[in-house]
Amino acid sequence: MTLAEALKIIKLDSTATLEIIKKTYREMIFKYHPDRNEHGEQITKLINGAYEFLKENADKIKEVKFEDDKEIS
């Protein structure tokens, strides 16, 4: 999984902070919980995988933001 794929699964872009990622993750897990959604088990596994990837690679998210800022300046 790449950073872009993980952010796409969580439905965010590279400007998202870790707090926003965590909040969005919780909202999506609630929305797609298997008790509420017939295909929820598959979807929540995908969301969990993306969230774990983003947590483990939090420093890369910061680097991407820094590089984006450099390009704008």
Number of C-alpha atoms within 10 A of each C-alpha: 9 11 17 14 12 21 20 13 17 21 13 16 13 15 13 15 15 14 9 12 19 16 11 17 20 14 13 18 18 15 14 18 17 15 11 10 12 11 12 17 15 12 18 19 12 14 22 18 15 23 21 12 16 23 15 10 13 14 11 13 20 16 12 14 15 12 11 13 10 9 7 6 5
